[in-house]
């Protein structure tokens, strides 16, 4: 009689792609990168007195600043698109 170890019976673990949709995985990566950046910034400012909770406390400010930059870039792109549109599309009479 052959004894099968429990580990040999286990099904292979699903890949990360199967567990998380692309958008979720991308968002988690961006949050992680932003938090790592905030930790680096915190260490630069506070030196050896830096603590992880400092970086976590500053994270919302960084995310707010990123959102403001995104909105400004979006508005700028809309203005460029509007100025590049032909005069007939903008409603000019000629």
C-alpha angles and dihedrals in degrees: 000000000000117000114217117205115229092239090059091056096054118110114238114270114258116255120253089251090063093049101045130035115236094253093052093047091048092049092050090051092051092049091049092049091047092049090049089051090050090050090053091048091048091051090049091054102035099029114192091356092064115122129190091244088062090059092046091050091052095045096086090054091053092048091049090051091050090051091051090051091049092051092048092050091048092051091047091051090051091051092049091049091049093049091048093052116105116262091247090059092051092056098252117155118221 
